[in-house]
Amino acid sequence: MDHDGDRPPPGFATFTHTASGTDTSDTSTVKMTWNWSIRTPDTTAELNQGEMGTSTPDLDVRCDKVADPARPGCVFHKYKPTWVMNFKKTPAAVAHAWLIQSKLPNHPGSMTADKPMKYLPKADKNQHNRDPQKNRDVICPSGWAAKNGHPDTTVVTDIAPNDTASCDEFAYAASYNSGGMPQSMDGLNEVASGDPCVQSYATRVKQGEWHLYDDERIAGPTWQEVCGRSSMSSWINTTSMASFSGAFAAGGKYHLLDADEYWVKFPEFAHCEPARQP
């Protein structure tokens, strides 16, 4: 390699790491040791080498075979990942989640408000043995949409021929933020039923244009509520979270375990000012 005679030849620095703290339990924390070495182009021998110390807690790695025993893995577990709902496919569900997160004082899942969503996995994987379905049953009892949902709720039988009205809740049932999660089990926003939640419904004004409305049959929201309940297409409701568990949370790349925190973001609404909304 040619170089200016007035300058020393370039050097090469190599950084590697080793792990310690692994064991055979279902969950283990791994501390990283960072190593460095330096050499110049005219020698293959290392001129100097040493350790930079071990990782801080924020950079420790957690390995587990709990989230998905078939696919054990490791993550930087202090990192809070961000879940982005699919607006193009399910705009009504995203609008509902954004409204509740933005307008209510508990701001579930908001990075701006520093109010992360706390993940509640399946009953056999959380400390309280709480089935997330029980949270949903509090906010959205079976048959609620058919009996009590707004009659102008739009279903998308053009996409799913058997589509019906469904109850969509936010914060998610599979979270400690859910209004259905008991305070005695570390629930953050317990309510006795979905009735005190902000009530809304989703209707399609025309192809490609959806509106989310207050349910005018009851008193309007005070915006001091802690949860949201909306009547909308079952296909939209289900599809909006279709990839959450398998691609994002427990079975996904982030290996979320009980009470792990994450953010929920809605980029398409970033330009909106919730304080100006009625």
Rosetta silent file (secondary structure, phi, psi, omega in degrees, C-alpha in Angstrom):
SEQUENCE: MDHDGDRPPPGFATFTHTASGTDTSDTSTVKMTWNWSIRTPDTTAELNQGEMGTSTPDLDVRCDKVADPARPGCVFHKYKPTWVMNFKKTPAAVAHAWLIQSKLPNHPGSMTADKPMKYLPKADKNQHNRDPQKNRDVICPSGWAAKNGHPDTTVVTDIAPNDTASCDEFAYAASYNSGGMPQSMDGLNEVASGDPCVQSYATRVKQGEWHLYDDERIAGPTWQEVCGRSSMSSWINTTSMASFSGAFAAGGKYHLLDADEYWVKFPEFAHCEPARQP
SCORE:     score description
SCORE:     0.000 S_00000001
   1 L     0.000  125.129  177.981    0.000    0.000    0.000 S_00000001
   2 L   -76.731  146.493  176.037    1.493    3.385   -1.013 S_00000001
   3 L  -155.744  160.733  179.601    1.480    6.189    1.521 S_00000001
   4 L   -65.296  130.880 -177.445    2.968    9.601    2.133 S_00000001
   5 L   -63.873  -20.424 -179.721    6.454    9.251    3.631 S_00000001
   6 L   -82.816   -7.459 -178.722    5.677   12.001    6.135 S_00000001
   7 L  -120.674  144.972  178.459    2.819   10.024    7.594 S_00000001
   8 L   -69.035  155.570  178.168    2.881    6.641    9.310 S_00000001
   9 L   -64.131  153.655 -179.890    1.172    3.746    7.577 S_00000001
  10 L   -64.921  152.421  177.137   -2.460    3.176    8.467 S_00000001
  11 L  -113.270  169.299 -178.892   -3.248    0.830   11.308 S_00000001
  12 E  -126.155  130.367  176.864   -6.061   -1.617   11.861 S_00000001
  13 E  -112.748  135.755  179.549   -8.104   -1.948   15.041 S_00000001
  14 E  -121.159  130.946  178.125  -10.212   -5.016   15.762 S_00000001
  15 E  -117.303  127.860  178.115  -12.939   -5.151   18.368 S_00000001
  16 E  -131.109  172.635  176.555  -14.393   -8.475   19.472 S_00000001
  17 E  -144.039  153.500  174.555  -16.453   -9.658   22.382 S_00000001
  18 E  -123.816  160.611 -176.951  -16.887  -12.743   24.498 S_00000001
  19 E  -116.192  146.928  173.865  -19.849  -13.762   26.603 S_00000001
  20 E  -142.104  153.693  177.990  -20.112  -14.926   30.182 S_00000001
  21 L   104.262    1.058  178.568  -22.993  -15.820   32.419 S_00000001
  22 L   -70.878  149.457  176.081  -24.757  -18.344   30.219 S_00000001
  23 L  -149.224 -170.099 -174.364  -26.409  -21.290   31.941 S_00000001
  24 L  -101.148    8.536  179.873  -28.940  -24.007   31.238 S_00000001
  25 L   -76.077  171.665 -178.769  -32.002  -22.266   32.726 S_00000001
  26 L   -65.944  -29.879  179.674  -34.927  -21.060   30.629 S_00000001
  27 E  -135.391  133.752  177.573  -33.744  -17.452   30.944 S_00000001
  28 E  -144.466  149.523  177.333  -30.215  -16.158   31.505 S_00000001
  29 E  -102.143  131.474 -176.804  -28.456  -12.807   31.373 S_00000001
  30 E  -111.499  126.945  176.956  -25.236  -12.634   29.445 S_00000001
  31 E   -98.949  133.548 -177.601  -22.610   -9.995   30.169 S_00000001
  32 E   -94.815  135.505  172.612  -20.384   -9.005   27.279 S_00000001
  33 E  -106.663  123.196 -174.703  -16.632   -8.452   27.621 S_00000001
  34 E   -96.682  125.810 -177.602  -15.275   -6.107   24.947 S_00000001
  35 E  -117.103  151.728  178.465  -11.753   -6.795   23.625 S_00000001
  36 E  -136.737  153.460  174.676   -9.518   -4.791   21.289 S_00000001
  37 E  -150.108  153.025 -176.023   -6.340   -5.372   19.326 S_00000001
  38 E  -133.704  140.691  172.616   -4.235   -3.221   16.953 S_00000001
  39 E  -147.207  165.429  176.687   -1.785   -4.031   14.140 S_00000001
  40 L  -108.220  163.599 -175.501   -0.147   -2.257   11.184 S_00000001
  41 L   -61.917  -26.152 -174.626   -0.225   -3.415    7.536 S_00000001
  42 L   -89.547   10.901  176.196    3.428   -4.567    7.549 S_00000001
  43 L  -148.202  146.241  176.481    2.949   -7.125   10.312 S_00000001
  44 L   -95.388   -8.036 -179.670    0.426   -9.794   11.107 S_00000001
  45 L   -80.593  145.910  177.040    1.347   -9.752   14.766 S_00000001
  46 L   -74.860  124.965  178.822   -0.802   -7.842   17.187 S_00000001
  47 L   -77.332  -31.869 -179.370    1.088   -4.784   18.453 S_00000001
  48 E  -158.414  150.705  177.940   -1.208   -4.270   21.400 S_00000001
  49 E  -159.302  160.639 -179.511   -4.344   -5.753   22.783 S_00000001
  50 E   178.315 -170.113 -179.766   -6.497   -5.629   25.859 S_00000001
  51 E  -112.116  145.645  177.281   -9.967   -5.396   27.347 S_00000001
  52 E   -99.334    3.689 -178.569  -12.298   -2.423   27.405 S_00000001
  53 E   102.365 -176.187 -178.872  -14.280   -3.812   30.310 S_00000001
  54 E  -101.056  164.189 -177.186  -17.680   -5.454   30.505 S_00000001
  55 L   -67.664  148.999  173.245  -21.011   -4.241   29.226 S_00000001
  56 L   -75.777  163.039 -179.582  -23.183   -1.942   31.282 S_00000001
  57 H   -52.206  -34.990 -179.246  -26.615   -3.295   32.308 S_00000001
  58 H   -65.060  -21.278 -179.134  -28.221   -1.510   29.358 S_00000001
  59 H  -108.783    4.679  174.355  -26.069   -3.573   26.983 S_00000001
  60 L   -65.406  154.867 -177.371  -26.353   -6.911   28.751 S_00000001
  61 E  -111.116  136.592  174.976  -27.979   -9.635   26.695 S_00000001
  62 E  -108.576  125.306  176.450  -30.878  -11.822   27.797 S_00000001
  63 E  -108.944  141.223 -178.900  -31.165  -15.285   26.271 S_00000001
  64 E  -150.960  158.487  168.905  -34.298  -17.347   26.693 S_00000001
  65 L  -126.860   33.262 -179.219  -36.247  -20.357   25.562 S_00000001
  66 L   -98.250  -49.678 -175.851  -39.443  -19.110   27.190 S_00000001
  67 L   -56.182  -46.742  177.945  -40.991  -16.832   24.574 S_00000001
  68 L  -147.994   96.885 -176.463  -40.920  -19.551   21.930 S_00000001
  69 L   -55.014  -27.164  179.881  -39.305  -22.856   23.021 S_00000001
  70 L   -76.251  -19.267 -178.537  -38.973  -23.888   19.386 S_00000001
  71 L  -136.161   71.293  177.360  -36.944  -20.766   18.620 S_00000001
  72 L   -62.900  154.842 -178.540  -34.755  -19.754   21.584 S_00000001
  73 E  -166.743  179.003 -176.828  -32.841  -16.533   21.128 S_00000001
  74 E  -129.445  144.386  179.557  -31.053  -13.564   22.639 S_00000001
  75 E  -143.023  158.868  167.175  -31.891   -9.857   22.731 S_00000001
  76 L   -79.247   93.248 -165.793  -30.684   -6.607   24.268 S_00000001
  77 L   -74.915  -11.251  176.395  -33.603   -6.726   26.677 S_00000001
  78 L   -80.251  -15.101  177.365  -33.226   -3.180   28.042 S_00000001
  79 L   -75.044  130.712  177.280  -34.048   -1.884   24.574 S_00000001
  80 L   -96.279  110.242  179.841  -37.738   -1.015   24.151 S_00000001
  81 L   -73.522  168.240 -178.985  -38.851   -1.948   20.613 S_00000001
  82 E  -119.443  124.784  176.392  -41.561   -0.085   18.711 S_00000001
  83 E   -94.270  125.069  179.150  -44.684   -1.733   17.311 S_00000001
  84 E  -114.501  117.375  179.937  -46.129    0.051   14.253 S_00000001
  85 L   -72.847  156.409 -175.301  -49.667   -0.910   13.273 S_00000001
  86 L   -86.340   94.718 -176.923  -50.534   -1.383    9.595 S_00000001
  87 L   -68.177  -41.255 -176.550  -52.383    1.806    8.645 S_00000001
  88 L   -61.161  -33.889 -176.371  -52.718    1.049    4.943 S_00000001
  89 L   -91.135  -35.147 -173.791  -54.489   -2.221    5.640 S_00000001
  90 L  -134.610   64.380 -175.015  -56.447   -1.369    8.808 S_00000001
  91 H   -61.145  -34.501 -177.429  -56.888    2.418    9.083 S_00000001
  92 H   -65.706  -43.115  179.987  -59.897    2.249   11.417 S_00000001
  93 H   -66.464  -38.553  179.714  -58.071    0.199   14.067 S_00000001
  94 H   -68.260  -40.809  178.625  -55.009    2.446   13.861 S_00000001
  95 H   -61.224  -40.982  179.334  -57.127    5.583   14.166 S_00000001
  96 H   -64.238  -47.559 -179.294  -58.784    4.207   17.283 S_00000001
  97 H   -61.829  -43.172  179.453  -55.474    3.282   18.924 S_00000001
  98 H   -61.849  -44.372 -179.064  -53.947    6.674   18.055 S_00000001
  99 H   -58.319  -48.337 -176.904  -56.959    8.561   19.443 S_00000001
 100 H   -67.576  -44.710  179.564  -56.855    6.739   22.776 S_00000001
 101 H   -62.134  -40.664 -174.278  -53.094    6.953   23.140 S_00000001
 102 H   -77.049  -38.783 -169.551  -53.033   10.646   22.241 S_00000001
 103 H   -93.429  -26.944 -174.964  -56.060   11.963   24.089 S_00000001
 104 L   -86.639  151.077 -173.990  -56.203   10.033   27.353 S_00000001
 105 L   -68.441  -18.600  178.951  -54.051   11.030   30.327 S_00000001
 106 L   -87.997  -13.276  172.392  -52.456    7.572   30.673 S_00000001
 107 L    42.422   57.481 -174.660  -51.186    7.635   27.018 S_00000001
 108 L   -59.758  123.358  176.787  -50.698    3.838   26.704 S_00000001
 109 L    84.828    6.025 -174.674  -47.642    2.963   24.631 S_00000001
 110 E   -85.271  122.110  174.490  -46.562    6.574   23.998 S_00000001
 111 L   -69.591  -38.920 -179.271  -42.835    7.224   23.704 S_00000001
 112 L   -59.874  -40.784 -179.350  -43.441   10.986   23.854 S_00000001
 113 L   -89.120   -1.137 -178.036  -45.232   10.667   27.190 S_00000001
 114 L    57.007   46.466  179.136  -42.802    7.988   28.420 S_00000001
 115 E  -123.790   76.830 -175.878  -45.700    5.577   29.043 S_00000001
 116 L   -65.441  154.762  170.510  -44.588    2.241   27.572 S_00000001
 117 E   -79.348  138.894  179.190  -46.926   -0.662   26.939 S_00000001
 118 E  -109.719  119.296 -171.565  -46.187   -3.590   29.267 S_00000001
 119 E   -72.316  133.430  173.753  -46.541   -6.950   27.576 S_00000001
 120 L  -114.330  104.833  179.645  -48.779   -9.658   29.074 S_00000001
 121 L   -77.864 -172.794  179.476  -47.971  -13.044   27.501 S_00000001
 122 L   -57.322  159.056 -173.182  -50.069  -16.203   27.685 S_00000001
 123 H   -53.489  -41.574 -177.033  -51.219  -17.360   31.115 S_00000001
 124 H   -77.809    1.489 -179.718  -48.508  -19.996   31.541 S_00000001
 125 H  -120.738    8.984  174.885  -45.836  -17.393   30.734 S_00000001
 126 L  -123.307  155.746 -170.823  -46.814  -14.571   33.103 S_00000001
 127 L   -65.625  -20.305 -177.130  -46.351  -14.290   36.849 S_00000001
 128 L  -101.775    0.091 -176.154  -50.073  -13.987   37.603 S_00000001
 129 L    53.873   38.429 -177.484  -51.241  -16.871   35.417 S_00000001
 130 L   -95.400  120.018  175.325  -53.607  -14.330   33.833 S_00000001
 131 L   -76.299  122.319  179.305  -55.098  -15.234   30.462 S_00000001
 132 H   -54.028  -26.403  178.145  -55.166  -12.041   28.324 S_00000001
 133 H   -60.513  -30.494  178.576  -58.581  -13.156   27.087 S_00000001
 134 H   -66.621  -33.174  174.530  -59.922  -12.399   30.565 S_00000001
 135 H   -65.215  -43.569  178.853  -58.842   -8.788   30.105 S_00000001
 136 H   -62.840  -38.019 -178.675  -60.680   -8.689   26.788 S_00000001
 137 H   -63.118  -28.269  177.182  -63.768  -10.196   28.397 S_00000001
 138 H   -70.915  -48.964 -175.844  -63.923   -7.236   30.791 S_00000001
 139 H   -81.270  -40.794 -175.888  -63.744   -4.564   28.086 S_00000001
 140 L  -126.994   76.401  179.052  -65.329   -6.494   25.209 S_00000001
 141 L   -58.079  152.654  179.806  -67.685   -9.204   26.533 S_00000001
 142 L   -54.479  128.980  177.872  -68.653  -11.897   24.059 S_00000001
 143 L    83.297    2.395 -176.352  -71.354  -10.641   21.686 S_00000001
 144 H   -59.946  -45.329 -176.204  -71.014   -7.006   22.756 S_00000001
 145 H   -63.314  -40.421 -179.900  -70.593   -5.628   19.223 S_00000001
 146 H   -66.788  -37.385 -176.153  -73.594   -7.502   17.883 S_00000001
 147 H   -87.779  -37.858 -170.331  -75.817   -6.411   20.775 S_00000001
 148 H  -122.379   -9.025  179.635  -74.468   -2.977   21.612 S_00000001
 149 L   -64.763  154.239 -177.797  -72.210   -1.841   18.770 S_00000001
 150 L   -63.606  136.947 -177.974  -73.323    1.162   16.754 S_00000001
 151 L   -63.787  -18.359  179.798  -75.642    0.179   13.872 S_00000001
 152 L   -91.367   10.704  175.209  -73.577    2.242   11.413 S_00000001
 153 L   -62.242  130.203 -179.217  -70.469    0.126   11.993 S_00000001
 154 L   -91.738  129.757  172.525  -69.125   -0.896    8.571 S_00000001
 155 L  -106.548  152.971 -173.332  -68.186   -4.507    7.917 S_00000001
 156 L  -107.880   66.740  178.764  -66.041   -5.441    4.928 S_00000001
 157 L   -66.720  -15.029  175.009  -67.910   -8.344    3.384 S_00000001
 158 L   -71.635  -21.861  176.942  -66.292   -7.370    0.078 S_00000001
 159 L  -101.286  -47.181  179.863  -63.005   -8.578    1.593 S_00000001
 160 L  -124.948  101.547 -172.887  -64.261  -11.174    4.080 S_00000001
 161 L   -52.926  -30.264 -177.923  -67.730  -12.479    3.113 S_00000001
 162 L   -99.900   17.992 -176.947  -68.545  -13.561    6.679 S_00000001
 163 L   -62.695  143.388  178.103  -67.293  -10.383    8.335 S_00000001
 164 L  -134.612  172.070  175.346  -69.257   -9.090   11.319 S_00000001
 165 E   -70.289  146.068 -176.496  -69.014   -6.202   13.761 S_00000001
 166 E  -138.652  160.846  178.214  -66.355   -6.651   16.430 S_00000001
 167 E  -100.555  121.644  179.309  -65.221   -4.931   19.617 S_00000001
 168 E  -108.962  126.121 -179.855  -61.772   -3.333   19.468 S_00000001
 169 E  -113.947  148.666  172.486  -60.111   -2.303   22.749 S_00000001
 170 E  -145.684  128.045   11.769  -57.105   -0.122   23.460 S_00000001
 171 L   -71.514  162.443 -176.045  -54.860   -0.539   25.367 S_00000001
 172 L   -58.045  148.013  177.475  -54.422   -4.105   24.123 S_00000001
 173 L   -61.687  -34.447 -178.996  -55.840   -6.983   26.144 S_00000001
 174 L   -85.820   52.185  178.381  -52.394   -8.616   26.161 S_00000001
 175 E  -152.883  156.268  174.518  -50.918   -5.843   28.265 S_00000001
 176 L   -74.131  -12.718  177.592  -50.770   -4.656   31.852 S_00000001
 177 L   -80.142  -15.245 -178.155  -52.138   -1.356   30.500 S_00000001
 178 L   -58.106  139.632  175.292  -55.460   -2.991   29.612 S_00000001
 179 L   -62.869  -18.524  179.656  -58.466   -1.713   31.532 S_00000001
 180 L   -85.794   -8.312 -177.835  -59.319   -5.351   32.151 S_00000001
 181 L   -82.245  119.766 -177.189  -56.092   -6.142   34.015 S_00000001
 182 L   -62.162  142.553  177.488  -56.747   -6.182   37.789 S_00000001
 183 H   -61.617  -32.225  178.897  -54.758   -3.781   39.910 S_00000001
 184 H   -65.397  -15.344  176.987  -54.034   -6.687   42.253 S_00000001
 185 H  -112.005   29.824  178.044  -52.097   -8.219   39.349 S_00000001
 186 L    72.387   18.189  174.877  -50.127   -5.030   38.623 S_00000001
 187 L   -63.934  144.007 -173.956  -52.756   -3.709   36.226 S_00000001
 188 L   -97.538  -19.002 -171.455  -52.286   -0.019   35.488 S_00000001
 189 L  -143.068   45.606 -171.239  -55.800    1.075   34.463 S_00000001
 190 L   -62.049  133.380  170.161  -58.376   -1.253   36.019 S_00000001
 191 L  -131.143  159.790 -176.976  -62.050   -0.675   35.252 S_00000001
 192 L   -78.264  -26.187  179.214  -65.018   -2.878   36.113 S_00000001
 193 L  -158.967  178.659  177.809  -66.265   -3.053   32.527 S_00000001
 194 L   -79.484   -5.061 -176.708  -65.811   -1.431   29.141 S_00000001
 195 L   -61.808  -37.242  179.482  -68.657    0.997   29.800 S_00000001
 196 L   -77.225   -3.859 -179.711  -66.442    3.765   31.288 S_00000001
 197 L   -73.643  162.374  170.350  -64.131    3.619   28.245 S_00000001
 198 E   -64.191  127.866 -175.279  -64.282    6.111   25.369 S_00000001
 199 E  -105.857  130.554 -179.833  -66.945    4.690   23.039 S_00000001
 200 E  -148.087  176.839  174.353  -66.640    4.975   19.251 S_00000001
 201 E  -150.428  155.404 -177.535  -67.398    3.202   15.987 S_00000001
 202 E  -112.302  130.915  179.354  -65.766    2.976   12.565 S_00000001
 203 E  -133.929  146.859  178.597  -67.662    3.495    9.330 S_00000001
 204 E   -94.923  114.662 -179.114  -66.588    3.577    5.697 S_00000001
 205 E   -72.795  -43.029  174.112  -67.787    6.763    4.043 S_00000001
 206 E  -156.440  170.697 -178.171  -66.628    5.593    0.630 S_00000001
 207 L   -54.609  121.649  178.507  -64.126    3.129   -0.758 S_00000001
 208 L    87.620   -0.925 -179.926  -60.774    3.929    0.821 S_00000001
 209 E  -127.870  116.707 -178.765  -62.126    6.521    3.295 S_00000001
 210 E  -115.176  145.223  175.296  -62.881    5.600    6.895 S_00000001
 211 E  -124.681  144.170  174.588  -64.195    7.764    9.728 S_00000001
 212 E  -111.457  122.281 -175.040  -64.090    7.126   13.463 S_00000001
 213 E  -119.063  152.280  167.051  -67.033    8.658   15.307 S_00000001
 214 E   -64.884  145.750  173.326  -68.155    9.079   18.903 S_00000001
 215 L   -79.084  103.449 -172.876  -71.101    6.874   19.732 S_00000001
 216 L   -72.392   -6.138 -179.640  -73.716    9.625   19.978 S_00000001
 217 L   -75.203  -13.952  179.602  -76.197    7.313   21.736 S_00000001
 218 L  -126.959  173.091  179.980  -74.322    7.844   25.010 S_00000001
 219 L   -61.062  143.578  179.962  -72.653   10.774   26.741 S_00000001
 220 L   -67.291  162.840 -178.200  -69.551   12.059   24.990 S_00000001
 221 L   -68.505  150.158  173.997  -66.083   11.359   26.362 S_00000001
 222 L   -92.652  -14.078 -174.752  -64.547   13.510   29.094 S_00000001
 223 L    66.914   19.152  170.032  -61.043   12.516   27.905 S_00000001
 224 L  -108.993    5.822  178.612  -60.229   11.510   31.460 S_00000001
 225 L   -67.729  169.160 -179.099  -61.033    7.869   30.696 S_00000001
 226 L  -118.290    6.555 -177.071  -58.315    5.208   30.846 S_00000001
 227 L  -156.921  165.914  177.428  -59.407    2.948   27.963 S_00000001
 228 E  -130.658  143.174  176.396  -61.120    2.875   24.590 S_00000001
 229 E  -134.697  126.209 -175.472  -63.774    0.579   23.131 S_00000001
 230 E  -133.791  141.081  174.980  -64.791    0.783   19.476 S_00000001
 231 E   -91.834  124.015 -178.770  -67.201   -1.113   17.262 S_00000001
 232 E  -155.720  175.305  178.212  -65.591   -1.987   13.922 S_00000001
 233 E   -54.993  133.296  177.387  -65.142   -4.689   11.326 S_00000001
 234 H   -63.407  -37.634  179.557  -63.939   -7.983   12.789 S_00000001
 235 H   -62.719  -43.799  178.919  -61.600   -8.454    9.820 S_00000001
 236 H   -65.100  -46.380 -179.175  -59.992   -5.058   10.450 S_00000001
 237 H   -57.681  -48.198 -177.640  -59.775   -5.643   14.195 S_00000001
 238 H   -70.853  -43.864 -176.761  -58.117   -9.044   13.812 S_00000001
 239 H   -65.680  -30.705 -177.042  -55.855   -8.142   10.905 S_00000001
 240 L   -61.896  -23.522 -178.656  -54.494   -5.056   12.678 S_00000001
 241 L  -119.292   14.912 -171.959  -52.686   -7.320   15.183 S_00000001
 242 L   -59.459  -36.456 -175.660  -52.142  -10.378   12.997 S_00000001
 243 L  -100.359    5.041 -174.660  -48.348  -10.197   12.981 S_00000001
 244 H   -62.642  -54.500 -175.731  -47.838   -8.895   16.518 S_00000001
 245 H   -71.319  -47.542 -174.653  -47.176  -12.135   18.345 S_00000001
 246 H   -73.153  -36.341 -175.371  -45.455  -14.111   15.614 S_00000001
 247 H  -102.899  -22.471 -172.660  -43.267  -11.406   14.083 S_00000001
 248 H  -114.509  -54.086 -167.425  -42.832   -8.875   16.887 S_00000001
 249 L   -90.596 -113.220 -171.971  -43.467  -10.073   20.429 S_00000001
 250 L   -60.446  -47.852 -178.459  -43.148  -13.510   21.996 S_00000001
 251 L   -90.772    1.971 -176.054  -42.593  -15.497   18.826 S_00000001
 252 L  -100.978 -163.426 -171.761  -40.842  -12.665   17.017 S_00000001
 253 L   -74.538  -14.736 -177.024  -37.431  -11.112   16.952 S_00000001
 254 L   -94.834   -7.934  175.191  -37.817   -9.154   20.206 S_00000001
 255 L    46.729   52.454  179.649  -38.551  -12.146   22.466 S_00000001
 256 L   -67.284  131.524  175.567  -40.841  -10.155   24.770 S_00000001
 257 L  -111.198 -179.522 -175.372  -41.310  -11.789   28.155 S_00000001
 258 L   -52.407  126.344  176.428  -43.691  -10.988   30.997 S_00000001
 259 L    69.739    9.087  173.442  -43.959   -7.224   31.715 S_00000001
 260 L   -63.127  146.460 -175.118  -41.396   -6.306   29.044 S_00000001
 261 E  -102.678  146.458  176.240  -41.970   -2.778   27.783 S_00000001
 262 E  -151.875  165.268  178.995  -42.444   -1.533   24.224 S_00000001
 263 E  -103.784  156.209  173.513  -43.747    1.497   22.353 S_00000001
 264 E  -122.277  127.275 -172.876  -46.705    1.781   19.965 S_00000001
 265 E  -129.524  147.882 -178.841  -46.335    4.274   17.128 S_00000001
 266 L  -131.070   82.444 -173.860  -48.598    5.605   14.362 S_00000001
 267 H   -56.598  -33.419 -176.739  -46.423    7.447   11.789 S_00000001
 268 H   -66.933  -17.334 -179.699  -49.375    8.406    9.597 S_00000001
 269 H  -104.671    9.820 -175.719  -50.769   10.551   12.443 S_00000001
 270 L   -60.891  -27.511 -178.443  -47.490   12.281   13.292 S_00000001
 271 L   -84.186   -7.397 -175.409  -48.750   15.531   11.727 S_00000001
 272 L   -84.843  147.280  177.143  -51.956   15.548   13.790 S_00000001
 273 L  -110.743  100.666 -173.587  -52.389   17.641   16.917 S_00000001
 274 H   -61.391  -27.778 -179.034  -54.601   15.671   19.327 S_00000001
 275 H   -64.197  -21.369 -178.108  -55.252   18.689   21.553 S_00000001
 276 H   -91.055   -6.800 -178.852  -57.199   20.265   18.712 S_00000001
 277 L   -80.756  142.619  179.942  -59.439   17.275   18.205 S_00000001
 278 L   -68.559    0.000    0.000  -62.937   17.521   19.756 S_00000001
